[in-house]
């Protein structure tokens, strides 16, 4: 199912749309792709934040990171 919508574009968005059209995209295709890409980036941020939270909550991983950091510091001090 498709749905027609209308949007008001400012000069920056119009210029970007013109660049996409010049690269071969139709207006509709460019706008659809921009919406899908923006939603994917938003989801990527949510997913990344969840992964970071899981890593931060992993005590074993935190201990391992501390051990590696100590090792790296000892190697730096020797050099």
PDB file of N, CA, C and O in Angstrom:
ATOM      1  N   UNK A   1       0.842  -1.177   0.000  1.00  0.00           N
ATOM      2  CA  UNK A   1       0.000   0.000   0.000  1.00  0.00           C
ATOM      3  C   UNK A   1       0.892   1.248   0.000  1.00  0.00           C
ATOM      4  O   UNK A   1       1.885   1.308   0.726  1.00  0.00           O
ATOM      5  N   UNK A   2       0.548   2.192  -0.779  1.00  0.00           N
ATOM      6  CA  UNK A   2       1.271   3.464  -0.789  1.00  0.00           C
ATOM      7  C   UNK A   2       0.339   4.562  -0.323  1.00  0.00           C
ATOM      8  O   UNK A   2      -0.883   4.433  -0.389  1.00  0.00           O
ATOM      9  N   UNK A   3       0.938   5.651   0.152  1.00  0.00           N
ATOM     10  CA  UNK A   3       0.148   6.771   0.627  1.00  0.00           C
ATOM     11  C   UNK A   3       0.838   8.043   0.172  1.00  0.00           C
ATOM     12  O   UNK A   3       2.049   8.197   0.324  1.00  0.00           O
ATOM     13  N   UNK A   4       0.069   8.935  -0.377  1.00  0.00           N
ATOM     14  CA  UNK A   4       0.622  10.222  -0.803  1.00  0.00           C
ATOM     15  C   UNK A   4       0.630  11.171   0.388  1.00  0.00           C
ATOM     16  O   UNK A   4      -0.334  11.245   1.151  1.00  0.00           O
ATOM     17  N   UNK A   5       1.743  11.899   0.532  1.00  0.00           N
ATOM     18  CA  UNK A   5       1.845  12.918   1.569  1.00  0.00           C
ATOM     19  C   UNK A   5       2.458  14.159   0.949  1.00  0.00           C
ATOM     20  O   UNK A   5       3.019  14.110  -0.146  1.00  0.00           O
ATOM     21  N   UNK A   6       2.347  15.261   1.651  1.00  0.00           N
ATOM     22  CA  UNK A   6       3.024  16.464   1.174  1.00  0.00           C
ATOM     23  C   UNK A   6       3.938  16.951   2.292  1.00  0.00           C
ATOM     24  O   UNK A   6       3.638  16.791   3.475  1.00  0.00           O
ATOM     25  N   UNK A   7       5.042  17.538   1.901  1.00  0.00           N
ATOM     26  CA  UNK A   7       6.001  18.062   2.868  1.00  0.00           C
ATOM     27  C   UNK A   7       6.434  19.450   2.437  1.00  0.00           C
ATOM     28  O   UNK A   7       6.402  19.792   1.255  1.00  0.00           O
ATOM     29  N   UNK A   8       6.835  20.232   3.408  1.00  0.00           N
ATOM     30  CA  UNK A   8       7.400  21.552   3.117  1.00  0.00           C
ATOM     31  C   UNK A   8       8.897  21.441   3.347  1.00  0.00           C
ATOM     32  O   UNK A   8       9.340  21.084   4.439  1.00  0.00           O
ATOM     33  N   UNK A   9       9.662  21.744   2.335  1.00  0.00           N
ATOM     34  CA  UNK A   9      11.110  21.645   2.423  1.00  0.00           C
ATOM     35  C   UNK A   9      11.729  23.020   2.546  1.00  0.00           C
ATOM     36  O   UNK A   9      11.339  23.955   1.848  1.00  0.00           O
ATOM     37  N   UNK A  10      12.702  23.136   3.443  1.00  0.00           N
ATOM     38  CA  UNK A  10      13.451  24.379   3.530  1.00  0.00           C
ATOM     39  C   UNK A  10      14.524  24.373   2.444  1.00  0.00           C
ATOM     40  O   UNK A  10      14.637  23.408   1.689  1.00  0.00           O
ATOM     41  N   UNK A  11      15.302  25.436   2.364  1.00  0.00           N
ATOM     42  CA  UNK A  11      16.307  25.537   1.299  1.00  0.00           C
ATOM     43  C   UNK A  11      17.357  24.429   1.383  1.00  0.00           C
ATOM     44  O   UNK A  11      17.783  23.902   0.356  1.00  0.00           O
ATOM     45  N   UNK A  12      17.773  24.075   2.592  1.00  0.00           N
ATOM     46  CA  UNK A  12      18.773  23.021   2.757  1.00  0.00           C
ATOM     47  C   UNK A  12      18.235  21.679   2.251  1.00  0.00           C
ATOM     48  O   UNK A  12      18.933  20.955   1.541  1.00  0.00           O
ATOM     49  N   UNK A  13      16.997  21.354   2.618  1.00  0.00           N
ATOM     50  CA  UNK A  13      16.399  20.092   2.177  1.00  0.00           C
ATOM     51  C   UNK A  13      16.162  20.098   0.670  1.00  0.00           C
ATOM     52  O   UNK A  13      16.343  19.078   0.006  1.00  0.00           O
ATOM     53  N   UNK A  14      15.758  21.247   0.131  1.00  0.00           N
ATOM     54  CA  UNK A  14      15.556  21.350  -1.327  1.00  0.00           C
ATOM     55  C   UNK A  14      16.861  21.148  -2.082  1.00  0.00           C
ATOM     56  O   UNK A  14      16.897  20.468  -3.107  1.00  0.00           O
ATOM     57  N   UNK A  15      17.930  21.744  -1.568  1.00  0.00           N
ATOM     58  CA  UNK A  15      19.231  21.586  -2.220  1.00  0.00           C
ATOM     59  C   UNK A  15      19.666  20.122  -2.180  1.00  0.00           C
ATOM     60  O   UNK A  15      20.191  19.600  -3.164  1.00  0.00           O
ATOM     61  N   UNK A  16      19.448  19.466  -1.051  1.00  0.00           N
ATOM     62  CA  UNK A  16      19.805  18.047  -0.940  1.00  0.00           C
ATOM     63  C   UNK A  16      18.970  17.210  -1.899  1.00  0.00           C
ATOM     64  O   UNK A  16      19.486  16.297  -2.543  1.00  0.00           O
ATOM     65  N   UNK A  17      17.693  17.519  -1.993  1.00  0.00           N
ATOM     66  CA  UNK A  17      16.817  16.796  -2.920  1.00  0.00           C
ATOM     67  C   UNK A  17      17.272  16.998  -4.362  1.00  0.00           C
ATOM     68  O   UNK A  17      17.259  16.055  -5.155  1.00  0.00           O
ATOM     69  N   UNK A  18      17.664  18.190  -4.698  1.00  0.00           N
ATOM     70  CA  UNK A  18      18.161  18.456  -6.061  1.00  0.00           C
ATOM     71  C   UNK A  18      19.411  17.634  -6.359  1.00  0.00           C
ATOM     72  O   UNK A  18      19.575  17.123  -7.468  1.00  0.00           O
ATOM     73  N   UNK A  19      20.304  17.507  -5.353  1.00  0.00           N
ATOM     74  CA  UNK A  19      21.510  16.690  -5.550  1.00  0.00           C
ATOM     75  C   UNK A  19      21.147  15.229  -5.769  1.00  0.00           C
ATOM     76  O   UNK A  19      21.742  14.560  -6.614  1.00  0.00           O
ATOM     77  N   UNK A  20      20.188  14.738  -5.023  1.00  0.00           N
ATOM     78  CA  UNK A  20      19.765  13.352  -5.194  1.00  0.00           C
ATOM     79  C   UNK A  20      19.114  13.139  -6.557  1.00  0.00           C
ATOM     80  O   UNK A  20      19.328  12.113  -7.203  1.00  0.00           O
ATOM     81  N   UNK A  21      18.325  14.106  -6.983  1.00  0.00           N
ATOM     82  CA  UNK A  21      17.708  14.013  -8.311  1.00  0.00           C
ATOM     83  C   UNK A  21      18.774  14.061  -9.401  1.00  0.00           C
ATOM     84  O   UNK A  21      18.679  13.346 -10.398  1.00  0.00           O
ATOM     85  N   UNK A  22      19.782  14.899  -9.211  1.00  0.00           N
ATOM     86  CA  UNK A  22      20.853  14.997 -10.204  1.00  0.00           C
ATOM     87  C   UNK A  22      21.626  13.684 -10.293  1.00  0.00           C
ATOM     88  O   UNK A  22      22.210  13.367 -11.330  1.00  0.00           O
ATOM     89  N   UNK A  23      21.626  12.925  -9.199  1.00  0.00           N
ATOM     90  CA  UNK A  23      22.317  11.633  -9.191  1.00  0.00           C
ATOM     91  C   UNK A  23      21.450  10.519  -9.753  1.00  0.00           C
ATOM     92  O   UNK A  23      21.886   9.370  -9.825  1.00  0.00           O
ATOM     93  N   UNK A  24      20.226  10.847 -10.152  1.00  0.00           N
ATOM     94  CA  UNK A  24      19.383   9.854 -10.811  1.00  0.00           C
ATOM     95  C   UNK A  24      18.169   9.377 -10.043  1.00  0.00           C
ATOM     96  O   UNK A  24      17.394   8.574 -10.563  1.00  0.00           O
ATOM     97  N   UNK A  25      17.982   9.846  -8.825  1.00  0.00           N
ATOM     98  CA  UNK A  25      16.802   9.441  -8.056  1.00  0.00           C
ATOM     99  C   UNK A  25      15.606  10.288  -8.435  1.00  0.00           C
ATOM    100  O   UNK A  25      15.743  11.472  -8.743  1.00  0.00           O
ATOM    101  N   UNK A  26      14.445   9.685  -8.411  1.00  0.00           N
ATOM    102  CA  UNK A  26      13.227  10.479  -8.562  1.00  0.00           C
ATOM    103  C   UNK A  26      12.953  11.152  -7.221  1.00  0.00           C
ATOM    104  O   UNK A  26      13.509  10.747  -6.200  1.00  0.00           O
ATOM    105  N   UNK A  27      12.112  12.162  -7.213  1.00  0.00           N
ATOM    106  CA  UNK A  27      11.776  12.827  -5.949  1.00  0.00           C
ATOM    107  C   UNK A  27      11.203  11.837  -4.952  1.00  0.00           C
ATOM    108  O   UNK A  27      11.622  11.789  -3.795  1.00  0.00           O
ATOM    109  N   UNK A  28      10.251  11.058  -5.405  1.00  0.00           N
ATOM    110  CA  UNK A  28       9.606  10.102  -4.508  1.00  0.00           C
ATOM    111  C   UNK A  28      10.611   9.092  -3.971  1.00  0.00           C
ATOM    112  O   UNK A  28      10.620   8.793  -2.777  1.00  0.00           O
ATOM    113  N   UNK A  29      11.450   8.573  -4.846  1.00  0.00           N
ATOM    114  CA  UNK A  29      12.455   7.585  -4.449  1.00  0.00           C
ATOM    115  C   UNK A  29      13.431   8.189  -3.430  1.00  0.00           C
ATOM    116  O   UNK A  29      13.764   7.549  -2.432  1.00  0.00           O
ATOM    117  N   UNK A  30      13.882   9.409  -3.683  1.00  0.00           N
ATOM    118  CA  UNK A  30      14.835  10.065  -2.789  1.00  0.00           C
ATOM    119  C   UNK A  30      14.224  10.298  -1.414  1.00  0.00           C
ATOM    120  O   UNK A  30      14.883  10.064  -0.400  1.00  0.00           O
ATOM    121  N   UNK A  31      12.996  10.747  -1.365  1.00  0.00           N
ATOM    122  CA  UNK A  31      12.332  11.014  -0.093  1.00  0.00           C
ATOM    123  C   UNK A  31      12.060   9.718   0.651  1.00  0.00           C
ATOM    124  O   UNK A  31      12.287   9.640   1.858  1.00  0.00           O
ATOM    125  N   UNK A  32      11.574   8.696  -0.055  1.00  0.00           N
ATOM    126  CA  UNK A  32      11.346   7.395   0.597  1.00  0.00           C
ATOM    127  C   UNK A  32      12.638   6.858   1.189  1.00  0.00           C
ATOM    128  O   UNK A  32      12.659   6.419   2.338  1.00  0.00           O
ATOM    129  N   UNK A  33      13.722   6.890   0.408  1.00  0.00           N
ATOM    130  CA  UNK A  33      15.013   6.358   0.867  1.00  0.00           C
ATOM    131  C   UNK A  33      15.509   7.141   2.079  1.00  0.00           C
ATOM    132  O   UNK A  33      16.048   6.552   3.016  1.00  0.00           O
ATOM    133  N   UNK A  34      15.331   8.471   2.074  1.00  0.00           N
ATOM    134  CA  UNK A  34      15.780   9.293   3.199  1.00  0.00           C
ATOM    135  C   UNK A  34      15.028   8.929   4.476  1.00  0.00           C
ATOM    136  O   UNK A  34      15.625   8.874   5.551  1.00  0.00           O
ATOM    137  N   UNK A  35      13.747   8.684   4.368  1.00  0.00           N
ATOM    138  CA  UNK A  35      12.952   8.313   5.541  1.00  0.00           C
ATOM    139  C   UNK A  35      13.392   6.956   6.073  1.00  0.00           C
ATOM    140  O   UNK A  35      13.586   6.790   7.277  1.00  0.00           O
ATOM    141  N   UNK A  36      13.548   5.993   5.184  1.00  0.00           N
ATOM    142  CA  UNK A  36      13.962   4.648   5.590  1.00  0.00           C
ATOM    143  C   UNK A  36      15.363   4.691   6.196  1.00  0.00           C
ATOM    144  O   UNK A  36      15.609   4.066   7.228  1.00  0.00           O
ATOM    145  N   UNK A  37      16.279   5.421   5.568  1.00  0.00           N
ATOM    146  CA  UNK A  37      17.647   5.516   6.088  1.00  0.00           C
ATOM    147  C   UNK A  37      17.675   6.184   7.464  1.00  0.00           C
ATOM    148  O   UNK A  37      18.407   5.740   8.349  1.00  0.00           O
ATOM    149  N   UNK A  38      16.886   7.244   7.654  1.00  0.00           N
ATOM    150  CA  UNK A  38      16.851   7.931   8.943  1.00  0.00           C
ATOM    151  C   UNK A  38      16.324   7.000  10.029  1.00  0.00           C
ATOM    152  O   UNK A  38      16.847   6.990  11.144  1.00  0.00           O
ATOM    153  N   UNK A  39      15.303   6.225   9.715  1.00  0.00           N
ATOM    154  CA  UNK A  39      14.760   5.279  10.694  1.00  0.00           C
ATOM    155  C   UNK A  39      15.782   4.193  11.020  1.00  0.00           C
ATOM    156  O   UNK A  39      15.889   3.773  12.172  1.00  0.00           O
ATOM    157  N   UNK A  40      16.526   3.741  10.029  1.00  0.00           N
ATOM    158  CA  UNK A  40      17.549   2.717  10.256  1.00  0.00           C
ATOM    159  C   UNK A  40      18.665   3.262  11.140  1.00  0.00           C
ATOM    160  O   UNK A  40      19.146   2.561  12.031  1.00  0.00           O
ATOM    161  N   UNK A  41      19.081   4.506  10.902  1.00  0.00           N
ATOM    162  CA  UNK A  41      20.122   5.115  11.741  1.00  0.00           C
ATOM    163  C   UNK A  41      19.643   5.249  13.182  1.00  0.00           C
ATOM    164  O   UNK A  41      20.403   5.016  14.122  1.00  0.00           O
ATOM    165  N   UNK A  42      18.388   5.624  13.345  1.00  0.00           N
ATOM    166  CA  UNK A  42      17.820   5.742  14.685  1.00  0.00           C
ATOM    167  C   UNK A  42      17.820   4.382  15.369  1.00  0.00           C
ATOM    168  O   UNK A  42      18.187   4.277  16.539  1.00  0.00           O
ATOM    169  N   UNK A  43      17.415   3.349  14.657  1.00  0.00           N
ATOM    170  CA  UNK A  43      17.411   2.000  15.217  1.00  0.00           C
ATOM    171  C   UNK A  43      18.824   1.546  15.538  1.00  0.00           C
ATOM    172  O   UNK A  43      19.052   0.890  16.554  1.00  0.00           O
ATOM    173  N   UNK A  44      19.782   1.895  14.670  1.00  0.00           N
ATOM    174  CA  UNK A  44      21.181   1.544  14.930  1.00  0.00           C
ATOM    175  C   UNK A  44      21.658   2.165  16.239  1.00  0.00           C
ATOM    176  O   UNK A  44      22.376   1.520  17.003  1.00  0.00           O
ATOM    177  N   UNK A  45      21.268   3.408  16.502  1.00  0.00           N
ATOM    178  CA  UNK A  45      21.668   4.076  17.742  1.00  0.00           C
ATOM    179  C   UNK A  45      21.050   3.378  18.951  1.00  0.00           C
ATOM    180  O   UNK A  45      21.709   3.198  19.975  1.00  0.00           O
ATOM    181  N   UNK A  46      19.782   2.987  18.826  1.00  0.00           N
ATOM    182  CA  UNK A  46      19.104   2.290  19.919  1.00  0.00           C
ATOM    183  C   UNK A  46      19.784   0.949  20.171  1.00  0.00           C
ATOM    184  O   UNK A  46      20.027   0.579  21.320  1.00  0.00           O
ATOM    185  N   UNK A  47      20.089   0.225  19.099  1.00  0.00           N
ATOM    186  CA  UNK A  47      20.753  -1.070  19.213  1.00  0.00           C
ATOM    187  C   UNK A  47      22.135  -0.912  19.829  1.00  0.00           C
ATOM    188  O   UNK A  47      22.509  -1.676  20.718  1.00  0.00           O
ATOM    189  N   UNK A  48      22.897   0.074  19.365  1.00  0.00           N
ATOM    190  CA  UNK A  48      24.230   0.313  19.902  1.00  0.00           C
ATOM    191  C   UNK A  48      24.171   0.671  21.382  1.00  0.00           C
ATOM    192  O   UNK A  48      24.979   0.185  22.173  1.00  0.00           O
ATOM    193  N   UNK A  49      23.219   1.517  21.756  1.00  0.00           N
ATOM    194  CA  UNK A  49      23.086   1.898  23.164  1.00  0.00           C
ATOM    195  C   UNK A  49      22.777   0.669  24.022  1.00  0.00           C
ATOM    196  O   UNK A  49      23.292   0.545  25.133  1.00  0.00           O
ATOM    197  N   UNK A  50      21.951  -0.225  23.521  1.00  0.00           N
ATOM    198  CA  UNK A  50      21.628  -1.449  24.266  1.00  0.00           C
ATOM    199  C   UNK A  50      22.855  -2.338  24.401  1.00  0.00           C
ATOM    200  O   UNK A  50      23.077  -2.935  25.455  1.00  0.00           O
ATOM    201  N   UNK A  51      23.658  -2.432  23.337  1.00  0.00           N
ATOM    202  CA  UNK A  51      24.879  -3.238  23.397  1.00  0.00           C
ATOM    203  C   UNK A  51      25.878  -2.643  24.389  1.00  0.00           C
ATOM    204  O   UNK A  51      26.516  -3.379  25.142  1.00  0.00           O
ATOM    205  N   UNK A  52      26.017  -1.328  24.395  1.00  0.00           N
ATOM    206  CA  UNK A  52      26.928  -0.667  25.333  1.00  0.00           C
ATOM    207  C   UNK A  52      26.458  -0.914  26.764  1.00  0.00           C
ATOM    208  O   UNK A  52      27.265  -1.223  27.641  1.00  0.00           O
ATOM    209  N   UNK A  53      25.162  -0.778  26.999  1.00  0.00           N
ATOM    210  CA  UNK A  53      24.629  -1.014  28.339  1.00  0.00           C
ATOM    211  C   UNK A  53      24.883  -2.452  28.781  1.00  0.00           C
ATOM    212  O   UNK A  53      25.223  -2.698  29.938  1.00  0.00           O
ATOM    213  N   UNK A  54      24.718  -3.398  27.866  1.00  0.00           N
ATOM    214  CA  UNK A  54      24.966  -4.805  28.204  1.00  0.00           C
ATOM    215  C   UNK A  54      26.430  -5.037  28.531  1.00  0.00           C
ATOM    216  O   UNK A  54      26.749  -5.763  29.472  1.00  0.00           O
ATOM    217  N   UNK A  55      27.324  -4.426  27.762  1.00  0.00           N
ATOM    218  CA  UNK A  55      28.758  -4.571  28.042  1.00  0.00           C
ATOM    219  C   UNK A  55      29.135  -3.937  29.377  1.00  0.00           C
ATOM    220  O   UNK A  55      29.917  -4.501  30.142  1.00  0.00           O
ATOM    221  N   UNK A  56      28.578  -2.770  29.647  1.00  0.00           N
ATOM    222  CA  UNK A  56      28.883  -2.095  30.904  1.00  0.00           C
ATOM    223  C   UNK A  56      28.374  -2.893  32.103  1.00  0.00           C
ATOM    224  O   UNK A  56      28.948  -2.816  33.190  1.00  0.00           O
ATOM    225  N   UNK A  57      27.312  -3.648  31.911  1.00  0.00           N
ATOM    226  CA  UNK A  57      26.745  -4.447  32.999  1.00  0.00           C
ATOM    227  C   UNK A  57      27.457  -5.788  33.170  1.00  0.00           C
ATOM    228  O   UNK A  57      27.223  -6.487  34.156  1.00  0.00           O
ATOM    229  N   UNK A  58      28.312  -6.150  32.236  1.00  0.00           N
ATOM    230  CA  UNK A  58      29.010  -7.439  32.268  1.00  0.00           C
ATOM    231  C   UNK A  58      30.263  -7.327  33.129  1.00  0.00           C
ATOM    232  O   UNK A  58      31.298  -6.842  32.672  1.00  0.00           O
ATOM    233  N   UNK A  59      30.162  -7.783  34.387  1.00  0.00           N
ATOM    234  CA  UNK A  59      31.284  -7.648  35.317  1.00  0.00           C
ATOM    235  C   UNK A  59      32.528  -8.401  34.844  1.00  0.00           C
ATOM    236  O   UNK A  59      33.647  -7.914  35.004  1.00  0.00           O
ATOM    237  N   UNK A  60      32.338  -9.573  34.269  1.00  0.00           N
ATOM    238  CA  UNK A  60      33.489 -10.341  33.772  1.00  0.00           C
ATOM    239  C   UNK A  60      34.213  -9.568  32.674  1.00  0.00           C
ATOM    240  O   UNK A  60      35.443  -9.522  32.651  1.00  0.00           O
ATOM    241  N   UNK A  61      33.461  -8.968  31.778  1.00  0.00           N
ATOM    242  CA  UNK A  61      34.059  -8.185  30.697  1.00  0.00           C
ATOM    243  C   UNK A  61      34.781  -6.967  31.267  1.00  0.00           C
ATOM    244  O   UNK A  61      35.856  -6.607  30.786  1.00  0.00           O
ATOM    245  N   UNK A  62      34.205  -6.330  32.285  1.00  0.00           N
ATOM    246  CA  UNK A  62      34.843  -5.160  32.895  1.00  0.00           C
ATOM    247  C   UNK A  62      36.159  -5.546  33.565  1.00  0.00           C
ATOM    248  O   UNK A  62      37.142  -4.810  33.481  1.00  0.00           O
ATOM    249  N   UNK A  63      36.176  -6.706  34.233  1.00  0.00           N
ATOM    250  CA  UNK A  63      37.425  -7.176  34.847  1.00  0.00           C
ATOM    251  C   UNK A  63      38.481  -7.442  33.772  1.00  0.00           C
ATOM    252  O   UNK A  63      39.652  -7.097  33.934  1.00  0.00           O
ATOM    253  N   UNK A  64      38.048  -8.059  32.680  1.00  0.00           N
ATOM    254  CA  UNK A  64      38.994  -8.348  31.592  1.00  0.00           C
ATOM    255  C   UNK A  64      39.545  -7.053  31.002  1.00  0.00           C
ATOM    256  O   UNK A  64      40.739  -6.964  30.715  1.00  0.00           O
ATOM    257  N   UNK A  65      38.690  -6.053  30.818  1.00  0.00           N
ATOM    258  CA  UNK A  65      39.153  -4.762  30.294  1.00  0.00           C
ATOM    259  C   UNK A  65      40.162  -4.125  31.243  1.00  0.00           C
ATOM    260  O   UNK A  65      41.155  -3.546  30.802  1.00  0.00           O
ATOM    261  N   UNK A  66      39.909  -4.230  32.550  1.00  0.00           N
ATOM    262  CA  UNK A  66      40.832  -3.666  33.535  1.00  0.00           C
ATOM    263  C   UNK A  66      42.177  -4.387  33.477  1.00  0.00           C
ATOM    264  O   UNK A  66      43.229  -3.756  33.570  1.00  0.00           O
ATOM    265  N   UNK A  67      42.139  -5.699  33.323  1.00  0.00           N
ATOM    266  CA  UNK A  67      43.373  -6.477  33.218  1.00  0.00           C
ATOM    267  C   UNK A  67      44.164  -6.067  31.988  1.00  0.00           C
ATOM    268  O   UNK A  67      45.380  -5.884  32.059  1.00  0.00           O
ATOM    269  N   UNK A  68      43.487  -5.924  30.876  1.00  0.00           N
ATOM    270  CA  UNK A  68      44.157  -5.517  29.634  1.00  0.00           C
ATOM    271  C   UNK A  68      44.728  -4.111  29.793  1.00  0.00           C
ATOM    272  O   UNK A  68      45.847  -3.840  29.355  1.00  0.00           O
ATOM    273  N   UNK A  69      43.960  -3.212  30.420  1.00  0.00           N
ATOM    274  CA  UNK A  69      44.444  -1.846  30.625  1.00  0.00           C
ATOM    275  C   UNK A  69      45.699  -1.841  31.498  1.00  0.00           C
ATOM    276  O   UNK A  69      46.646  -1.104  31.224  1.00  0.00           O
ATOM    277  N   UNK A  70      45.705  -2.666  32.551  1.00  0.00           N
ATOM    278  CA  UNK A  70      46.885  -2.764  33.419  1.00  0.00           C
ATOM    279  C   UNK A  70      48.091  -3.290  32.640  1.00  0.00           C
ATOM    280  O   UNK A  70      49.206  -2.792  32.791  1.00  0.00           O
ATOM    281  N   UNK A  71      47.848  -4.303  31.806  1.00  0.00           N
ATOM    282  CA  UNK A  71      48.933  -4.856  30.995  1.00  0.00           C
ATOM    283  C   UNK A  71      49.482  -3.794  30.046  1.00  0.00           C
ATOM    284  O   UNK A  71      50.696  -3.631  29.927  1.00  0.00           O
ATOM    285  N   UNK A  72      48.601  -3.086  29.384  1.00  0.00           N
ATOM    286  CA  UNK A  72      49.046  -2.049  28.450  1.00  0.00           C
ATOM    287  C   UNK A  72      49.833  -0.962  29.177  1.00  0.00           C
ATOM    288  O   UNK A  72      50.839  -0.472  28.665  1.00  0.00           O
ATOM    289  N   UNK A  73      49.376  -0.589  30.367  1.00  0.00           N
ATOM    290  CA  UNK A  73      50.080   0.428  31.147  1.00  0.00           C
ATOM    291  C   UNK A  73      51.466  -0.066  31.549  1.00  0.00           C
ATOM    292  O   UNK A  73      52.431   0.697  31.499  1.00  0.00           O
ATOM    293  N   UNK A  74      51.575  -1.331  31.945  1.00  0.00           N
ATOM    294  CA  UNK A  74      52.897  -1.872  32.330  1.00  0.00           C
ATOM    295  C   UNK A  74      53.828  -1.916  31.131  1.00  0.00           C
ATOM    296  O   UNK A  74      55.025  -1.669  31.274  1.00  0.00           O
ATOM    297  N   UNK A  75      53.310  -2.220  29.969  1.00  0.00           N
ATOM    298  CA  UNK A  75      54.150  -2.242  28.771  1.00  0.00           C
ATOM    299  C   UNK A  75      54.605  -0.840  28.387  1.00  0.00           C
ATOM    300  O   UNK A  75      55.737  -0.654  27.942  1.00  0.00           O
ATOM    301  N   UNK A  76      53.737   0.132  28.555  1.00  0.00           N
ATOM    302  CA  UNK A  76      54.079   1.516  28.242  1.00  0.00           C
ATOM    303  C   UNK A  76      55.169   2.007  29.200  1.00  0.00           C
ATOM    304  O   UNK A  76      56.095   2.701  28.781  1.00  0.00           O
ATOM    305  N   UNK A  77      55.065   1.658  30.448  1.00  0.00           N
ATOM    306  CA  UNK A  77      56.031   2.112  31.436  1.00  0.00           C
ATOM    307  C   UNK A  77      57.417   1.524  31.180  1.00  0.00           C
ATOM    308  O   UNK A  77      58.428   2.154  31.491  1.00  0.00           O
ATOM    309  N   UNK A  78      57.463   0.316  30.615  1.00  0.00           N
ATOM    310  CA  UNK A  78      58.746  -0.311  30.333  1.00  0.00           C
ATOM    311  C   UNK A  78      59.446   0.320  29.139  1.00  0.00           C
ATOM    312  O   UNK A  78      60.675   0.351  29.087  1.00  0.00           O
ATOM    313  N   UNK A  79      58.678   0.820  28.183  1.00  0.00           N
ATOM    314  CA  UNK A  79      59.245   1.329  26.946  1.00  0.00           C
ATOM    315  C   UNK A  79      59.725   2.696  27.095  1.00  0.00           C
ATOM    316  O   UNK A  79      60.235   3.279  26.139  1.00  0.00           O
TER     317      UNK A  79
END
